């Protein structure tokens, strides 16, 4: 199959009824079906134990498949050893050999294939140059920062020229500032290399920043898949809405709605609302200054809507708006939203 862009319908990886059962009850991965477009960046995300890492390990060949199939460019690789699949794995711990230089770490898989020293060092050197690590080629992992180690781990994964790069929570060991820097670099490398990346993370922010396609998993199944924009703005279940965060889930009018926290407004109880707007009476339980905005937490106390009683809610108020009309802890306030800001779905 020819290489195509991320917007093509061609699949780099296809999972068909993929299942992993450890024999201790409910499957860890339960007959999932997924197509990942060639040249795209796909993030698998969900809470701990949802099956995302197990899925990645089955694609990599590091975990046996109970039933179902893994296809890479229409080739069934389900039972092939990891080295014969055309995939490469970048681990959370980086797993670099501490006694080897960065250059020899990158060249190691070629050494195992019997490639001569000069040839493998030349290939490793080119990859270290690509990830801006040529000047540190002779340093050992213990002499490198976390971000530098990650660049070496990426170069080592790429030296086998994989069709698909698998990344198992690759940013979780880094500090927050470096994490943001490295995810920008991962995205840039993915675009430059035109490779398919499949990235496991528990971070919604990380997935939204990186992914063309997000796959939200829960209890071994896929809850929702789509673009970050679609999943954030149109969650198809209460689980997805709550997991993605930044939203309120409210029992309203005999159904369940979700409204983005930044699409809600905070008013004094005496304020009159414009037509087409809904509101709840709430009590302010927390106020957190976050720079550009103030995050206000509230608890619903609306006698007119008893189904909402006790609901925990949040609203993002711009810094200027909050400073011009500050609210206080324990104060009752009206939390309002327009009807067209609400997204409806069936409760879990």
C-alpha positions as CSV (number, residue, x, y, z in Angstrom):
1,X,0.0,0.0,0.0
2,X,1.3,3.4,-0.9
3,X,2.1,6.0,1.7
4,X,-0.7,8.5,2.0
5,X,-1.5,11.6,4.0
6,X,-3.1,11.7,7.4
7,X,-6.4,12.8,5.7
8,X,-6.6,9.6,3.6
9,X,-8.9,6.7,4.4
10,X,-6.0,4.3,4.1
11,X,-5.3,2.5,7.3
12,X,-1.8,2.0,8.7
13,X,-3.2,-0.1,11.6
14,X,-6.5,-1.9,11.9
15,X,-7.7,-3.7,15.0
16,X,-10.4,-6.3,14.4
17,X,-12.4,-7.6,17.4
18,X,-9.1,-7.4,19.4
19,X,-9.4,-9.0,22.8
20,X,-7.1,-9.7,25.7
21,X,-8.4,-11.9,28.5
22,X,-6.1,-12.7,31.5
23,X,-8.7,-15.2,32.7
24,X,-9.6,-13.2,35.8
25,X,-13.0,-12.0,34.8
26,X,-13.8,-9.2,32.4
27,X,-11.4,-8.9,29.5
28,X,-8.7,-6.2,29.8
29,X,-9.5,-5.4,26.1
30,X,-12.9,-6.4,24.9
31,X,-13.3,-7.0,21.2
32,X,-12.4,-3.5,20.0
33,X,-12.4,-2.4,16.4
34,X,-10.3,0.6,15.3
35,X,-8.7,1.9,12.1
36,X,-5.8,4.3,12.3
37,X,-5.1,6.3,9.2
38,X,-1.6,6.3,7.6
39,X,0.5,9.2,8.6
40,X,-1.7,10.2,11.4
41,X,-1.1,10.8,15.1
42,X,-3.4,8.7,17.2
43,X,-3.7,9.0,21.0
44,X,-5.3,6.2,23.1
45,X,-6.4,7.7,26.4
46,X,-8.4,6.8,29.4
47,X,-8.1,6.2,33.2
48,X,-5.8,3.6,34.7
49,X,-6.9,0.0,33.8
50,X,-8.9,1.0,30.8
51,X,-6.9,-1.2,28.4
52,X,-5.0,1.4,26.5
53,X,-1.5,0.2,27.3
54,X,-2.5,-3.5,26.8
55,X,-3.8,-2.5,23.4
56,X,-0.5,-0.8,22.5
57,X,1.4,-3.8,23.7
58,X,-0.7,-6.2,21.5
59,X,0.0,-4.0,18.5
60,X,3.7,-4.1,19.4
61,X,3.8,-7.9,19.9
62,X,4.8,-7.6,23.5
63,X,1.5,-9.0,24.6
64,X,-0.2,-12.1,23.1
65,X,-3.7,-11.7,21.6
66,X,-6.5,-13.7,23.1
67,X,-8.7,-13.3,20.0
68,X,-9.1,-10.9,17.1
69,X,-6.5,-9.5,14.7
70,X,-3.9,-6.8,14.3
71,X,-3.3,-5.6,10.7
72,X,-0.5,-3.3,9.5
73,X,-1.0,-2.0,6.0
74,X,-3.5,-4.9,5.4
75,X,-0.9,-7.5,6.5
76,X,-1.9,-9.6,9.5
77,X,0.8,-9.3,12.1
78,X,-1.2,-10.8,15.0
79,X,1.2,-13.7,15.6
80,X,4.4,-12.2,14.3
81,X,7.3,-11.6,16.8
82,X,7.8,-7.9,17.7
83,X,10.9,-7.5,15.5
84,X,9.1,-8.7,12.4
85,X,6.1,-6.4,12.6
86,X,7.3,-3.1,11.2
87,X,6.6,-1.3,14.5
88,X,8.9,0.2,17.1
89,X,8.1,1.0,20.7
90,X,9.3,4.0,22.7
91,X,8.9,3.1,26.4
92,X,7.8,5.4,29.3
93,X,11.2,4.7,31.1
94,X,13.2,5.2,27.8
95,X,15.0,1.9,28.7
96,X,18.4,3.1,27.6
97,X,21.5,1.0,28.4
98,X,23.3,3.0,31.1
99,X,26.8,1.7,30.2
100,X,26.5,2.7,26.5
101,X,27.0,6.1,24.9
102,X,24.0,7.8,23.2
103,X,25.4,6.8,19.8
104,X,25.8,3.1,20.8
105,X,22.3,3.1,22.3
106,X,20.8,4.3,19.1
107,X,22.9,1.9,17.0
108,X,22.2,-1.2,19.2
109,X,19.5,-2.8,17.2
110,X,21.7,-2.6,14.0
111,X,24.5,-4.2,16.0
112,X,22.2,-7.1,16.9
113,X,21.5,-7.5,13.1
114,X,25.2,-7.8,12.4
115,X,25.7,-4.4,10.8
116,X,29.3,-3.3,10.9
117,X,30.4,-0.6,13.3
118,X,31.0,2.2,10.7
119,X,27.7,1.7,9.0
120,X,25.6,1.5,12.2
121,X,27.4,4.5,13.7
122,X,26.8,6.6,10.6
123,X,23.0,5.7,10.7
124,X,22.8,6.4,14.4
125,X,24.7,9.7,14.0
126,X,22.2,10.9,11.3
127,X,19.3,10.2,13.6
128,X,21.0,11.9,16.6
129,X,21.5,14.9,14.3
130,X,17.8,14.9,13.4
131,X,16.8,15.0,17.1
132,X,19.5,17.7,17.9
133,X,21.7,15.4,19.9
134,X,24.9,15.1,17.8
135,X,26.9,17.1,20.2
136,X,26.1,14.7,23.0
137,X,26.6,11.5,21.1
138,X,29.4,10.2,23.4
139,X,27.6,10.9,26.6
140,X,26.0,8.0,28.6
141,X,22.3,8.2,29.7
142,X,23.2,9.2,33.3
143,X,25.0,12.3,31.9
144,X,21.9,13.4,30.0
145,X,18.7,15.3,31.1
146,X,15.3,13.7,30.8
147,X,14.5,15.5,27.6
148,X,17.9,14.5,26.1
149,X,17.3,10.9,27.1
150,X,13.9,11.0,25.4
151,X,15.5,12.3,22.2
152,X,18.0,9.4,22.3
153,X,15.1,6.9,22.9
154,X,13.3,8.3,19.9
155,X,16.3,8.0,17.6
156,X,16.8,4.4,18.8
157,X,13.2,3.6,17.9
158,X,13.5,5.2,14.5
159,X,16.7,3.4,13.4
160,X,14.8,0.3,12.5
161,X,12.7,2.4,10.0
162,X,9.3,1.4,11.4
163,X,6.1,2.0,9.6
164,X,4.4,2.7,12.9
165,X,5.9,4.2,16.1
166,X,4.3,3.2,19.4
167,X,4.7,5.5,22.4
168,X,3.8,4.3,25.9
169,X,3.2,7.4,28.0
170,X,6.5,8.9,26.8
171,X,6.1,12.3,28.5
172,X,5.0,11.2,32.0
173,X,8.5,11.1,33.5
174,X,9.2,14.7,32.5
175,X,8.6,17.9,34.4
176,X,5.6,20.0,33.3
177,X,7.6,22.6,31.4
178,X,9.7,20.0,29.5
179,X,6.6,17.9,28.8
180,X,5.0,20.8,26.9
181,X,8.3,21.4,25.0
182,X,8.7,17.7,24.1
183,X,5.1,17.2,22.9
184,X,5.7,20.0,20.4
185,X,8.8,18.3,19.2
186,X,7.0,14.9,19.0
187,X,4.4,16.5,16.8
188,X,7.0,18.1,14.6
189,X,9.0,14.9,14.2
190,X,5.8,13.0,13.3
191,X,4.9,15.5,10.6
192,X,8.5,15.5,9.2
193,X,8.9,11.8,9.2
194,X,5.3,11.2,7.8
195,X,5.0,8.2,10.1
196,X,2.0,6.9,12.0
197,X,2.3,7.5,15.7
198,X,0.2,5.6,18.3
199,X,0.6,7.3,21.6
200,X,-0.8,6.1,25.0
201,X,-1.5,8.8,27.6
202,X,-3.8,9.4,30.5
203,X,-3.6,13.2,29.9
204,X,-6.5,14.8,28.1
205,X,-4.5,17.9,27.5
206,X,-1.6,16.0,26.0
207,X,-3.9,14.0,23.7
208,X,-5.7,17.1,22.5
209,X,-2.4,18.9,21.8
210,X,-1.0,16.0,19.8
211,X,-3.7,13.9,18.2
212,X,-5.4,13.8,14.8
213,X,-7.5,11.1,16.3
214,X,-8.3,10.5,19.9
215,X,-9.6,7.2,21.2
216,X,-11.2,7.3,24.6
217,X,-11.2,3.9,26.4
218,X,-13.0,2.7,29.5
219,X,-13.2,-0.8,30.9
220,X,-11.5,-2.4,27.9
221,X,-13.8,-0.8,25.3
222,X,-13.7,2.2,23.1
223,X,-16.2,4.9,24.4
224,X,-15.6,7.3,21.6
225,X,-13.2,8.1,18.8
226,X,-12.8,11.1,16.7
227,X,-10.9,14.4,16.4
228,X,-10.0,16.3,19.6
229,X,-12.5,19.0,18.6
230,X,-15.4,16.6,18.1
231,X,-14.8,14.7,21.3
232,X,-14.3,17.8,23.5
233,X,-17.4,19.5,22.0
234,X,-19.6,16.5,21.4
235,X,-18.9,13.8,24.0
236,X,-21.2,10.9,23.4
237,X,-21.5,9.8,27.0
238,X,-21.4,11.1,30.6
239,X,-18.1,9.2,31.1
240,X,-16.4,10.9,28.2
241,X,-17.7,14.4,29.2
242,X,-16.5,13.9,32.8
243,X,-13.2,12.3,31.8
244,X,-12.3,15.1,29.3
245,X,-12.9,17.7,31.9
246,X,-13.7,21.4,31.5
247,X,-17.4,20.6,31.3
248,X,-20.4,20.4,33.6
249,X,-22.8,17.5,33.5
250,X,-26.4,18.5,34.5
251,X,-29.7,16.6,34.8
252,X,-32.0,19.0,33.0
253,X,-35.5,18.8,31.5
254,X,-35.7,15.0,31.7
255,X,-32.4,14.4,30.0
256,X,-28.7,14.9,30.7
257,X,-26.8,17.8,29.2
258,X,-23.2,18.9,29.3
259,X,-22.0,22.5,29.0
260,X,-18.4,23.7,28.7
261,X,-17.3,25.6,31.8
262,X,-16.1,28.5,29.7
263,X,-19.5,28.7,28.0
264,X,-21.2,29.4,31.4
265,X,-21.6,32.7,33.1
266,X,-21.8,33.7,36.8
267,X,-24.4,36.2,37.9
268,X,-25.7,37.8,41.1
269,X,-29.0,36.3,42.2
270,X,-30.7,39.6,41.4
271,X,-29.5,39.7,37.7
272,X,-32.1,39.3,35.0
273,X,-31.3,36.9,32.2
274,X,-31.8,37.3,28.6
275,X,-34.4,35.1,26.8
276,X,-33.1,31.7,25.8
277,X,-30.9,31.3,28.8
278,X,-31.1,28.7,31.6
279,X,-29.8,29.1,35.1
280,X,-29.3,27.3,38.4
281,X,-29.0,28.7,41.9
282,X,-25.6,27.6,43.3
283,X,-23.3,28.1,46.3
284,X,-19.6,29.0,45.6
285,X,-17.4,26.4,47.2
286,X,-13.9,27.3,45.8
287,X,-12.3,30.2,43.9
288,X,-9.0,29.5,42.1
289,X,-7.0,32.2,40.3
290,X,-5.4,30.8,37.2
291,X,-4.0,33.9,35.5
292,X,-6.1,34.6,32.4
293,X,-9.2,33.4,34.2
294,X,-10.6,32.5,37.6
295,X,-12.0,28.9,38.1
296,X,-15.0,29.0,40.3
297,X,-16.4,25.8,41.8
298,X,-20.0,25.6,42.9
299,X,-22.6,23.3,44.3
300,X,-26.2,23.3,42.9
301,X,-28.8,24.3,45.4
302,X,-31.8,25.0,43.1
303,X,-35.2,24.1,44.7
304,X,-36.8,24.6,41.3
305,X,-34.7,21.9,39.8
306,X,-34.3,19.2,42.6
307,X,-32.7,16.7,40.2
308,X,-29.6,18.9,40.2
309,X,-29.3,19.2,44.0
310,X,-25.7,18.8,45.1
311,X,-24.2,18.7,41.6
312,X,-20.6,19.9,41.6
313,X,-20.1,22.5,38.9
314,X,-17.4,24.8,37.6
315,X,-17.3,28.0,35.6
316,X,-14.4,29.9,34.1
317,X,-14.7,33.6,34.6
318,X,-12.3,35.9,32.7
319,X,-9.8,37.7,35.0
320,X,-11.1,41.2,34.1
321,X,-14.8,40.1,34.6
322,X,-14.1,38.6,38.0
323,X,-12.0,41.5,39.2
324,X,-14.7,44.0,38.2
325,X,-17.4,41.9,39.9
326,X,-15.7,39.6,42.5
327,X,-17.5,36.8,44.2
328,X,-16.8,35.2,47.6
329,X,-16.7,31.7,49.1
330,X,-20.1,30.7,50.4
331,X,-21.9,33.3,48.3
332,X,-25.0,32.2,46.4
333,X,-24.8,32.9,42.7
334,X,-26.7,32.2,39.5
335,X,-24.9,29.9,37.0
336,X,-26.3,30.6,33.6
337,X,-25.9,29.2,30.0
338,X,-27.5,29.6,26.7
339,X,-29.7,26.8,25.3
340,X,-27.4,26.3,22.3
341,X,-24.4,25.8,24.5
342,X,-25.8,22.6,25.9
343,X,-24.9,19.2,24.4
344,X,-27.4,16.4,25.0
345,X,-26.6,12.8,25.4
346,X,-27.9,9.6,27.2
347,X,-26.8,9.2,30.8
348,X,-24.4,6.3,31.4
